[in-house]
Amino acid sequence: MIQCRQQRRCYAITLPDSPVKSIRRCFKCNNLSIEFWNPKHNRSYTVEEWLTICEDGKESLRKILRPIVEDPKWFFD
């Protein structure tokens, strides 16, 4: 969750159901332009927003893989 500076409330940042095609960084404004395979979803994120999205993704992947990592034989049964 990112806290909005203007409204002081938390909101979730989610990605659309379209694969990421490319990521470009603008060094002037320090934003990331994310291009999706479906162009209607293209937009830019701040570096903080993108890092939050990446951390949330890593956390979700760890939750999914936890049973396999903790007990690998569970996967083979």
PDB file with one MODEL, atoms N, CA, C and O in Angstrom:
MODEL        1
ATOM      1  N   MET A   1       0.830  -1.189   0.000  1.00  0.00           N
ATOM      2  CA  MET A   1       0.000   0.000   0.000  1.00  0.00           C
ATOM      3  C   MET A   1       0.872   1.249   0.000  1.00  0.00           C
ATOM      4  O   MET A   1       1.891   1.317   0.687  1.00  0.00           O
ATOM      5  N   ILE A   2       0.467   2.194  -0.752  1.00  0.00           N
ATOM      6  CA  ILE A   2       1.159   3.475  -0.788  1.00  0.00           C
ATOM      7  C   ILE A   2       0.245   4.519  -0.182  1.00  0.00           C
ATOM      8  O   ILE A   2      -0.966   4.515  -0.405  1.00  0.00           O
ATOM      9  N   GLN A   3       0.833   5.397   0.574  1.00  0.00           N
ATOM     10  CA  GLN A   3       0.039   6.461   1.179  1.00  0.00           C
ATOM     11  C   GLN A   3       0.067   7.674   0.256  1.00  0.00           C
ATOM     12  O   GLN A   3       1.132   8.172  -0.109  1.00  0.00           O
ATOM     13  N   CYS A   4      -1.109   8.133  -0.108  1.00  0.00           N
ATOM     14  CA  CYS A   4      -1.224   9.303  -0.967  1.00  0.00           C
ATOM     15  C   CYS A   4      -0.889  10.544  -0.153  1.00  0.00           C
ATOM     16  O   CYS A   4      -1.455  10.757   0.919  1.00  0.00           O
ATOM     17  N   ARG A   5       0.016  11.355  -0.650  1.00  0.00           N
ATOM     18  CA  ARG A   5       0.444  12.536   0.100  1.00  0.00           C
ATOM     19  C   ARG A   5      -0.664  13.575   0.218  1.00  0.00           C
ATOM     20  O   ARG A   5      -0.769  14.255   1.239  1.00  0.00           O
ATOM     21  N   GLN A   6      -1.487  13.704  -0.812  1.00  0.00           N
ATOM     22  CA  GLN A   6      -2.503  14.741  -0.815  1.00  0.00           C
ATOM     23  C   GLN A   6      -3.683  14.388   0.075  1.00  0.00           C
ATOM     24  O   GLN A   6      -4.150  15.236   0.836  1.00  0.00           O
ATOM     25  N   GLN A   7      -4.169  13.179   0.002  1.00  0.00           N
ATOM     26  CA  GLN A   7      -5.372  12.814   0.729  1.00  0.00           C
ATOM     27  C   GLN A   7      -5.096  12.031   2.007  1.00  0.00           C
ATOM     28  O   GLN A   7      -6.019  11.773   2.780  1.00  0.00           O
ATOM     29  N   ARG A   8      -3.858  11.653   2.239  1.00  0.00           N
ATOM     30  CA  ARG A   8      -3.459  10.911   3.436  1.00  0.00           C
ATOM     31  C   ARG A   8      -4.278   9.633   3.640  1.00  0.00           C
ATOM     32  O   ARG A   8      -4.715   9.328   4.749  1.00  0.00           O
ATOM     33  N   ARG A   9      -4.472   8.909   2.562  1.00  0.00           N
ATOM     34  CA  ARG A   9      -5.139   7.621   2.684  1.00  0.00           C
ATOM     35  C   ARG A   9      -4.354   6.590   1.895  1.00  0.00           C
ATOM     36  O   ARG A   9      -3.596   6.951   0.995  1.00  0.00           O
ATOM     37  N   CYS A  10      -4.518   5.334   2.209  1.00  0.00           N
ATOM     38  CA  CYS A  10      -3.806   4.265   1.535  1.00  0.00           C
ATOM     39  C   CYS A  10      -4.650   3.714   0.393  1.00  0.00           C
ATOM     40  O   CYS A  10      -5.874   3.629   0.486  1.00  0.00           O
ATOM     41  N   TYR A  11      -3.975   3.346  -0.674  1.00  0.00           N
ATOM     42  CA  TYR A  11      -4.660   2.729  -1.786  1.00  0.00           C
ATOM     43  C   TYR A  11      -3.761   1.664  -2.376  1.00  0.00           C
ATOM     44  O   TYR A  11      -2.536   1.745  -2.282  1.00  0.00           O
ATOM     45  N   ALA A  12      -4.371   0.673  -2.981  1.00  0.00           N
ATOM     46  CA  ALA A  12      -3.621  -0.435  -3.558  1.00  0.00           C
ATOM     47  C   ALA A  12      -3.235  -0.103  -4.994  1.00  0.00           C
ATOM     48  O   ALA A  12      -4.012   0.496  -5.738  1.00  0.00           O
ATOM     49  N   ILE A  13      -2.050  -0.491  -5.363  1.00  0.00           N
ATOM     50  CA  ILE A  13      -1.592  -0.328  -6.737  1.00  0.00           C
ATOM     51  C   ILE A  13      -1.609  -1.712  -7.357  1.00  0.00           C
ATOM     52  O   ILE A  13      -0.937  -2.625  -6.878  1.00  0.00           O
ATOM     53  N   THR A  14      -2.371  -1.862  -8.412  1.00  0.00           N
ATOM     54  CA  THR A  14      -2.443  -3.155  -9.076  1.00  0.00           C
ATOM     55  C   THR A  14      -2.082  -2.986 -10.544  1.00  0.00           C
ATOM     56  O   THR A  14      -2.266  -1.922 -11.135  1.00  0.00           O
ATOM     57  N   LEU A  15      -1.573  -4.047 -11.100  1.00  0.00           N
ATOM     58  CA  LEU A  15      -1.255  -4.065 -12.520  1.00  0.00           C
ATOM     59  C   LEU A  15      -2.426  -4.681 -13.269  1.00  0.00           C
ATOM     60  O   LEU A  15      -3.128  -5.528 -12.717  1.00  0.00           O
ATOM     61  N   PRO A  16      -2.651  -4.277 -14.514  1.00  0.00           N
ATOM     62  CA  PRO A  16      -3.727  -4.887 -15.302  1.00  0.00           C
ATOM     63  C   PRO A  16      -3.369  -6.317 -15.691  1.00  0.00           C
ATOM     64  O   PRO A  16      -2.223  -6.746 -15.553  1.00  0.00           O
ATOM     65  N   ASP A  17      -4.361  -7.040 -16.175  1.00  0.00           N
ATOM     66  CA  ASP A  17      -4.144  -8.425 -16.605  1.00  0.00           C
ATOM     67  C   ASP A  17      -3.586  -8.468 -18.022  1.00  0.00           C
ATOM     68  O   ASP A  17      -4.163  -9.091 -18.913  1.00  0.00           O
ATOM     69  N   SER A  18      -2.480  -7.809 -18.212  1.00  0.00           N
ATOM     70  CA  SER A  18      -1.796  -7.793 -19.502  1.00  0.00           C
ATOM     71  C   SER A  18      -0.299  -7.844 -19.227  1.00  0.00           C
ATOM     72  O   SER A  18       0.191  -7.114 -18.366  1.00  0.00           O
ATOM     73  N   PRO A  19       0.436  -8.691 -19.939  1.00  0.00           N
ATOM     74  CA  PRO A  19       1.878  -8.792 -19.685  1.00  0.00           C
ATOM     75  C   PRO A  19       2.602  -7.478 -19.986  1.00  0.00           C
ATOM     76  O   PRO A  19       2.203  -6.712 -20.864  1.00  0.00           O
ATOM     77  N   VAL A  20       3.657  -7.246 -19.247  1.00  0.00           N
ATOM     78  CA  VAL A  20       4.476  -6.053 -19.455  1.00  0.00           C
ATOM     79  C   VAL A  20       5.348  -6.276 -20.683  1.00  0.00           C
ATOM     80  O   VAL A  20       6.016  -7.302 -20.809  1.00  0.00           O
ATOM     81  N   LYS A  21       5.332  -5.306 -21.580  1.00  0.00           N
ATOM     82  CA  LYS A  21       6.118  -5.396 -22.816  1.00  0.00           C
ATOM     83  C   LYS A  21       7.473  -4.721 -22.644  1.00  0.00           C
ATOM     84  O   LYS A  21       8.495  -5.266 -23.059  1.00  0.00           O
ATOM     85  N   SER A  22       7.487  -3.537 -22.034  1.00  0.00           N
ATOM     86  CA  SER A  22       8.762  -2.863 -21.811  1.00  0.00           C
ATOM     87  C   SER A  22       8.640  -1.877 -20.656  1.00  0.00           C
ATOM     88  O   SER A  22       7.553  -1.409 -20.317  1.00  0.00           O
ATOM     89  N   ILE A  23       9.785  -1.581 -20.070  1.00  0.00           N
ATOM     90  CA  ILE A  23       9.867  -0.623 -18.971  1.00  0.00           C
ATOM     91  C   ILE A  23      10.954   0.370 -19.337  1.00  0.00           C
ATOM     92  O   ILE A  23      12.088  -0.010 -19.627  1.00  0.00           O
ATOM     93  N   ARG A  24      10.598   1.638 -19.319  1.00  0.00           N
ATOM     94  CA  ARG A  24      11.570   2.690 -19.624  1.00  0.00           C
ATOM     95  C   ARG A  24      11.567   3.709 -18.503  1.00  0.00           C
ATOM     96  O   ARG A  24      10.521   4.003 -17.925  1.00  0.00           O
ATOM     97  N   ARG A  25      12.730   4.244 -18.196  1.00  0.00           N
ATOM     98  CA  ARG A  25      12.846   5.219 -17.115  1.00  0.00           C
ATOM     99  C   ARG A  25      13.231   6.579 -17.693  1.00  0.00           C
ATOM    100  O   ARG A  25      14.154   6.689 -18.500  1.00  0.00           O
ATOM    101  N   CYS A  26      12.514   7.597 -17.268  1.00  0.00           N
ATOM    102  CA  CYS A  26      12.834   8.959 -17.657  1.00  0.00           C
ATOM    103  C   CYS A  26      13.714   9.556 -16.559  1.00  0.00           C
ATOM    104  O   CYS A  26      13.292   9.657 -15.407  1.00  0.00           O
ATOM    105  N   PHE A  27      14.924   9.947 -16.915  1.00  0.00           N
ATOM    106  CA  PHE A  27      15.837  10.477 -15.911  1.00  0.00           C
ATOM    107  C   PHE A  27      15.554  11.936 -15.580  1.00  0.00           C
ATOM    108  O   PHE A  27      16.059  12.454 -14.584  1.00  0.00           O
ATOM    109  N   LYS A  28      14.752  12.605 -16.405  1.00  0.00           N
ATOM    110  CA  LYS A  28      14.374  13.986 -16.103  1.00  0.00           C
ATOM    111  C   LYS A  28      13.325  14.046 -15.004  1.00  0.00           C
ATOM    112  O   LYS A  28      13.472  14.798 -14.040  1.00  0.00           O
ATOM    113  N   CYS A  29      12.255  13.246 -15.150  1.00  0.00           N
ATOM    114  CA  CYS A  29      11.177  13.279 -14.149  1.00  0.00           C
ATOM    115  C   CYS A  29      11.264  12.119 -13.169  1.00  0.00           C
ATOM    116  O   CYS A  29      10.521  12.092 -12.188  1.00  0.00           O
ATOM    117  N   ASN A  30      12.164  11.149 -13.415  1.00  0.00           N
ATOM    118  CA  ASN A  30      12.389   9.996 -12.545  1.00  0.00           C
ATOM    119  C   ASN A  30      11.164   9.089 -12.443  1.00  0.00           C
ATOM    120  O   ASN A  30      10.940   8.462 -11.407  1.00  0.00           O
ATOM    121  N   ASN A  31      10.378   9.018 -13.503  1.00  0.00           N
ATOM    122  CA  ASN A  31       9.240   8.105 -13.555  1.00  0.00           C
ATOM    123  C   ASN A  31       9.560   6.934 -14.467  1.00  0.00           C
ATOM    124  O   ASN A  31      10.465   7.001 -15.299  1.00  0.00           O
ATOM    125  N   LEU A  32       8.803   5.860 -14.295  1.00  0.00           N
ATOM    126  CA  LEU A  32       8.943   4.679 -15.136  1.00  0.00           C
ATOM    127  C   LEU A  32       7.737   4.590 -16.049  1.00  0.00           C
ATOM    128  O   LEU A  32       6.599   4.619 -15.580  1.00  0.00           O
ATOM    129  N   SER A  33       7.970   4.480 -17.346  1.00  0.00           N
ATOM    130  CA  SER A  33       6.892   4.280 -18.303  1.00  0.00           C
ATOM    131  C   SER A  33       6.769   2.792 -18.559  1.00  0.00           C
ATOM    132  O   SER A  33       7.712   2.154 -19.029  1.00  0.00           O
ATOM    133  N   ILE A  34       5.611   2.244 -18.252  1.00  0.00           N
ATOM    134  CA  ILE A  34       5.370   0.816 -18.415  1.00  0.00           C
ATOM    135  C   ILE A  34       4.493   0.629 -19.643  1.00  0.00           C
ATOM    136  O   ILE A  34       3.401   1.189 -19.739  1.00  0.00           O
ATOM    137  N   GLU A  35       4.991  -0.167 -20.578  1.00  0.00           N
ATOM    138  CA  GLU A  35       4.234  -0.474 -21.790  1.00  0.00           C
ATOM    139  C   GLU A  35       3.754  -1.916 -21.685  1.00  0.00           C
ATOM    140  O   GLU A  35       4.548  -2.832 -21.471  1.00  0.00           O
ATOM    141  N   PHE A  36       2.451  -2.105 -21.839  1.00  0.00           N
ATOM    142  CA  PHE A  36       1.844  -3.429 -21.771  1.00  0.00           C
ATOM    143  C   PHE A  36       1.540  -3.920 -23.186  1.00  0.00           C
ATOM    144  O   PHE A  36       1.531  -3.133 -24.133  1.00  0.00           O
ATOM    145  N   TRP A  37       1.292  -5.224 -23.323  1.00  0.00           N
ATOM    146  CA  TRP A  37       0.943  -5.764 -24.635  1.00  0.00           C
ATOM    147  C   TRP A  37      -0.382  -5.190 -25.103  1.00  0.00           C
ATOM    148  O   TRP A  37      -0.591  -5.008 -26.302  1.00  0.00           O
ATOM    149  N   ASN A  38      -1.270  -4.905 -24.180  1.00  0.00           N
ATOM    150  CA  ASN A  38      -2.510  -4.217 -24.518  1.00  0.00           C
ATOM    151  C   ASN A  38      -2.265  -2.728 -24.287  1.00  0.00           C
ATOM    152  O   ASN A  38      -2.184  -2.297 -23.137  1.00  0.00           O
ATOM    153  N   PRO A  39      -2.145  -1.932 -25.348  1.00  0.00           N
ATOM    154  CA  PRO A  39      -1.724  -0.533 -25.193  1.00  0.00           C
ATOM    155  C   PRO A  39      -2.674   0.343 -24.388  1.00  0.00           C
ATOM    156  O   PRO A  39      -2.278   1.423 -23.948  1.00  0.00           O
ATOM    157  N   LYS A  40      -3.902  -0.083 -24.185  1.00  0.00           N
ATOM    158  CA  LYS A  40      -4.817   0.759 -23.412  1.00  0.00           C
ATOM    159  C   LYS A  40      -4.417   0.844 -21.935  1.00  0.00           C
ATOM    160  O   LYS A  40      -4.885   1.726 -21.215  1.00  0.00           O
ATOM    161  N   HIS A  41      -3.551  -0.072 -21.485  1.00  0.00           N
ATOM    162  CA  HIS A  41      -3.104  -0.087 -20.089  1.00  0.00           C
ATOM    163  C   HIS A  41      -1.798   0.677 -19.863  1.00  0.00           C
ATOM    164  O   HIS A  41      -1.367   0.812 -18.718  1.00  0.00           O
ATOM    165  N   ASN A  42      -1.163   1.177 -20.913  1.00  0.00           N
ATOM    166  CA  ASN A  42       0.120   1.872 -20.775  1.00  0.00           C
ATOM    167  C   ASN A  42      -0.017   3.068 -19.838  1.00  0.00           C
ATOM    168  O   ASN A  42      -0.985   3.824 -19.920  1.00  0.00           O
ATOM    169  N   ARG A  43       0.954   3.230 -18.952  1.00  0.00           N
ATOM    170  CA  ARG A  43       0.958   4.373 -18.041  1.00  0.00           C
ATOM    171  C   ARG A  43       2.334   4.510 -17.414  1.00  0.00           C
ATOM    172  O   ARG A  43       3.218   3.683 -17.637  1.00  0.00           O
ATOM    173  N   SER A  44       2.500   5.550 -16.637  1.00  0.00           N
ATOM    174  CA  SER A  44       3.774   5.736 -15.944  1.00  0.00           C
ATOM    175  C   SER A  44       3.545   5.640 -14.442  1.00  0.00           C
ATOM    176  O   SER A  44       2.475   5.965 -13.930  1.00  0.00           O
ATOM    177  N   TYR A  45       4.582   5.184 -13.758  1.00  0.00           N
ATOM    178  CA  TYR A  45       4.567   5.032 -12.306  1.00  0.00           C
ATOM    179  C   TYR A  45       5.758   5.793 -11.742  1.00  0.00           C
ATOM    180  O   TYR A  45       6.779   5.951 -12.411  1.00  0.00           O
ATOM    181  N   THR A  46       5.621   6.257 -10.524  1.00  0.00           N
ATOM    182  CA  THR A  46       6.786   6.808  -9.841  1.00  0.00           C
ATOM    183  C   THR A  46       7.671   5.639  -9.428  1.00  0.00           C
ATOM    184  O   THR A  46       7.225   4.492  -9.396  1.00  0.00           O
ATOM    185  N   VAL A  47       8.905   5.931  -9.120  1.00  0.00           N
ATOM    186  CA  VAL A  47       9.827   4.876  -8.695  1.00  0.00           C
ATOM    187  C   VAL A  47       9.308   4.206  -7.423  1.00  0.00           C
ATOM    188  O   VAL A  47       9.404   2.987  -7.283  1.00  0.00           O
ATOM    189  N   GLU A  48       8.765   4.983  -6.505  1.00  0.00           N
ATOM    190  CA  GLU A  48       8.242   4.424  -5.248  1.00  0.00           C
ATOM    191  C   GLU A  48       7.070   3.487  -5.510  1.00  0.00           C
ATOM    192  O   GLU A  48       6.975   2.422  -4.901  1.00  0.00           O
ATOM    193  N   GLU A  49       6.172   3.884  -6.423  1.00  0.00           N
ATOM    194  CA  GLU A  49       5.036   3.021  -6.763  1.00  0.00           C
ATOM    195  C   GLU A  49       5.526   1.719  -7.375  1.00  0.00           C
ATOM    196  O   GLU A  49       5.031   0.646  -7.030  1.00  0.00           O
ATOM    197  N   TRP A  50       6.496   1.803  -8.282  1.00  0.00           N
ATOM    198  CA  TRP A  50       6.990   0.601  -8.951  1.00  0.00           C
ATOM    199  C   TRP A  50       7.697  -0.326  -7.965  1.00  0.00           C
ATOM    200  O   TRP A  50       7.527  -1.544  -8.032  1.00  0.00           O
ATOM    201  N   LEU A  51       8.483   0.233  -7.058  1.00  0.00           N
ATOM    202  CA  LEU A  51       9.149  -0.597  -6.049  1.00  0.00           C
ATOM    203  C   LEU A  51       8.124  -1.292  -5.157  1.00  0.00           C
ATOM    204  O   LEU A  51       8.324  -2.442  -4.766  1.00  0.00           O
ATOM    205  N   THR A  52       7.036  -0.607  -4.832  1.00  0.00           N
ATOM    206  CA  THR A  52       5.967  -1.221  -4.040  1.00  0.00           C
ATOM    207  C   THR A  52       5.326  -2.372  -4.804  1.00  0.00           C
ATOM    208  O   THR A  52       5.060  -3.428  -4.230  1.00  0.00           O
ATOM    209  N   ILE A  53       5.075  -2.172  -6.093  1.00  0.00           N
ATOM    210  CA  ILE A  53       4.497  -3.238  -6.917  1.00  0.00           C
ATOM    211  C   ILE A  53       5.432  -4.446  -6.946  1.00  0.00           C
ATOM    212  O   ILE A  53       4.980  -5.583  -6.808  1.00  0.00           O
ATOM    213  N   CYS A  54       6.721  -4.209  -7.124  1.00  0.00           N
ATOM    214  CA  CYS A  54       7.698  -5.308  -7.168  1.00  0.00           C
ATOM    215  C   CYS A  54       7.781  -6.038  -5.836  1.00  0.00           C
ATOM    216  O   CYS A  54       7.836  -7.268  -5.810  1.00  0.00           O
ATOM    217  N   GLU A  55       7.790  -5.304  -4.732  1.00  0.00           N
ATOM    218  CA  GLU A  55       7.847  -5.937  -3.408  1.00  0.00           C
ATOM    219  C   GLU A  55       6.588  -6.751  -3.132  1.00  0.00           C
ATOM    220  O   GLU A  55       6.671  -7.849  -2.582  1.00  0.00           O
ATOM    221  N   ASP A  56       5.421  -6.224  -3.507  1.00  0.00           N
ATOM    222  CA  ASP A  56       4.173  -6.970  -3.327  1.00  0.00           C
ATOM    223  C   ASP A  56       4.186  -8.250  -4.160  1.00  0.00           C
ATOM    224  O   ASP A  56       3.700  -9.292  -3.720  1.00  0.00           O
ATOM    225  N   GLY A  57       4.747  -8.161  -5.369  1.00  0.00           N
ATOM    226  CA  GLY A  57       4.845  -9.344  -6.217  1.00  0.00           C
ATOM    227  C   GLY A  57       5.774 -10.395  -5.634  1.00  0.00           C
ATOM    228  O   GLY A  57       5.474 -11.588  -5.674  1.00  0.00           O
ATOM    229  N   LYS A  58       6.898  -9.952  -5.095  1.00  0.00           N
ATOM    230  CA  LYS A  58       7.832 -10.885  -4.464  1.00  0.00           C
ATOM    231  C   LYS A  58       7.200 -11.556  -3.249  1.00  0.00           C
ATOM    232  O   LYS A  58       7.366 -12.757  -3.036  1.00  0.00           O
ATOM    233  N   GLU A  59       6.476 -10.773  -2.458  1.00  0.00           N
ATOM    234  CA  GLU A  59       5.810 -11.328  -1.276  1.00  0.00           C
ATOM    235  C   GLU A  59       4.758 -12.358  -1.677  1.00  0.00           C
ATOM    236  O   GLU A  59       4.640 -13.406  -1.043  1.00  0.00           O
ATOM    237  N   SER A  60       4.000 -12.064  -2.720  1.00  0.00           N
ATOM    238  CA  SER A  60       2.984 -13.013  -3.198  1.00  0.00           C
ATOM    239  C   SER A  60       3.630 -14.288  -3.714  1.00  0.00           C
ATOM    240  O   SER A  60       3.136 -15.385  -3.454  1.00  0.00           O
ATOM    241  N   LEU A  61       4.720 -14.154  -4.437  1.00  0.00           N
ATOM    242  CA  LEU A  61       5.420 -15.330  -4.951  1.00  0.00           C
ATOM    243  C   LEU A  61       5.975 -16.172  -3.806  1.00  0.00           C
ATOM    244  O   LEU A  61       5.914 -17.401  -3.860  1.00  0.00           O
ATOM    245  N   ARG A  62       6.511 -15.533  -2.778  1.00  0.00           N
ATOM    246  CA  ARG A  62       7.007 -16.281  -1.613  1.00  0.00           C
ATOM    247  C   ARG A  62       5.875 -17.059  -0.939  1.00  0.00           C
ATOM    248  O   ARG A  62       6.074 -18.200  -0.521  1.00  0.00           O
ATOM    249  N   LYS A  63       4.684 -16.450  -0.829  1.00  0.00           N
ATOM    250  CA  LYS A  63       3.533 -17.140  -0.221  1.00  0.00           C
ATOM    251  C   LYS A  63       3.128 -18.348  -1.046  1.00  0.00           C
ATOM    252  O   LYS A  63       2.799 -19.399  -0.498  1.00  0.00           O
ATOM    253  N   ILE A  64       3.151 -18.199  -2.363  1.00  0.00           N
ATOM    254  CA  ILE A  64       2.774 -19.306  -3.241  1.00  0.00           C
ATOM    255  C   ILE A  64       3.785 -20.441  -3.146  1.00  0.00           C
ATOM    256  O   ILE A  64       3.406 -21.612  -3.128  1.00  0.00           O
ATOM    257  N   LEU A  65       5.075 -20.098  -3.085  1.00  0.00           N
ATOM    258  CA  LEU A  65       6.127 -21.119  -3.092  1.00  0.00           C
ATOM    259  C   LEU A  65       6.479 -21.657  -1.708  1.00  0.00           C
ATOM    260  O   LEU A  65       7.229 -22.628  -1.604  1.00  0.00           O
ATOM    261  N   ARG A  66       5.961 -21.054  -0.654  1.00  0.00           N
ATOM    262  CA  ARG A  66       6.314 -21.461   0.707  1.00  0.00           C
ATOM    263  C   ARG A  66       6.107 -22.956   0.960  1.00  0.00           C
ATOM    264  O   ARG A  66       7.006 -23.587   1.515  1.00  0.00           O
ATOM    265  N   PRO A  67       4.962 -23.563   0.581  1.00  0.00           N
ATOM    266  CA  PRO A  67       4.805 -25.006   0.840  1.00  0.00           C
ATOM    267  C   PRO A  67       5.863 -25.855   0.150  1.00  0.00           C
ATOM    268  O   PRO A  67       6.296 -26.867   0.700  1.00  0.00           O
ATOM    269  N   ILE A  68       6.277 -25.463  -1.028  1.00  0.00           N
ATOM    270  CA  ILE A  68       7.279 -26.235  -1.774  1.00  0.00           C
ATOM    271  C   ILE A  68       8.656 -26.050  -1.156  1.00  0.00           C
ATOM    272  O   ILE A  68       9.426 -27.006  -1.068  1.00  0.00           O
ATOM    273  N   VAL A  69       8.974 -24.849  -0.734  1.00  0.00           N
ATOM    274  CA  VAL A  69      10.288 -24.570  -0.153  1.00  0.00           C
ATOM    275  C   VAL A  69      10.416 -25.218   1.219  1.00  0.00           C
ATOM    276  O   VAL A  69      11.460 -25.790   1.535  1.00  0.00           O
ATOM    277  N   GLU A  70       9.369 -25.137   2.039  1.00  0.00           N
ATOM    278  CA  GLU A  70       9.431 -25.689   3.396  1.00  0.00           C
ATOM    279  C   GLU A  70       9.406 -27.212   3.392  1.00  0.00           C
ATOM    280  O   GLU A  70      10.067 -27.844   4.216  1.00  0.00           O
ATOM    281  N   ASP A  71       8.656 -27.802   2.478  1.00  0.00           N
ATOM    282  CA  ASP A  71       8.540 -29.256   2.433  1.00  0.00           C
ATOM    283  C   ASP A  71       8.483 -29.704   0.969  1.00  0.00           C
ATOM    284  O   ASP A  71       7.398 -29.881   0.416  1.00  0.00           O
ATOM    285  N   PRO A  72       9.651 -29.886   0.342  1.00  0.00           N
ATOM    286  CA  PRO A  72       9.670 -30.219  -1.093  1.00  0.00           C
ATOM    287  C   PRO A  72       8.964 -31.520  -1.445  1.00  0.00           C
ATOM    288  O   PRO A  72       8.476 -31.667  -2.565  1.00  0.00           O
ATOM    289  N   LYS A  73       8.896 -32.468  -0.512  1.00  0.00           N
ATOM    290  CA  LYS A  73       8.225 -33.733  -0.836  1.00  0.00           C
ATOM    291  C   LYS A  73       6.735 -33.523  -1.034  1.00  0.00           C
ATOM    292  O   LYS A  73       6.087 -34.329  -1.702  1.00  0.00           O
ATOM    293  N   TRP A  74       6.169 -32.446  -0.462  1.00  0.00           N
ATOM    294  CA  TRP A  74       4.766 -32.119  -0.653  1.00  0.00           C
ATOM    295  C   TRP A  74       4.457 -31.960  -2.125  1.00  0.00           C
ATOM    296  O   TRP A  74       3.374 -32.327  -2.580  1.00  0.00           O
ATOM    297  N   PHE A  75       5.395 -31.419  -2.868  1.00  0.00           N
ATOM    298  CA  PHE A  75       5.214 -31.167  -4.284  1.00  0.00           C
ATOM    299  C   PHE A  75       5.198 -32.462  -5.085  1.00  0.00           C
ATOM    300  O   PHE A  75       4.511 -32.551  -6.102  1.00  0.00           O
ATOM    301  N   PHE A  76       5.945 -33.463  -4.639  1.00  0.00           N
ATOM    302  CA  PHE A  76       6.072 -34.714  -5.392  1.00  0.00           C
ATOM    303  C   PHE A  76       5.014 -35.743  -5.061  1.00  0.00           C
ATOM    304  O   PHE A  76       4.905 -36.744  -5.768  1.00  0.00           O
ATOM    305  N   ASP A  77       4.242 -35.544  -4.032  1.00  0.00           N
ATOM    306  CA  ASP A  77       3.218 -36.542  -3.650  1.00  0.00           C
ATOM    307  C   ASP A  77       2.087 -36.619  -4.631  1.00  0.00           C
ATOM    308  O   ASP A  77       1.159 -37.406  -4.445  1.00  0.00           O
TER     309      ASP A  77
ENDMDL
END
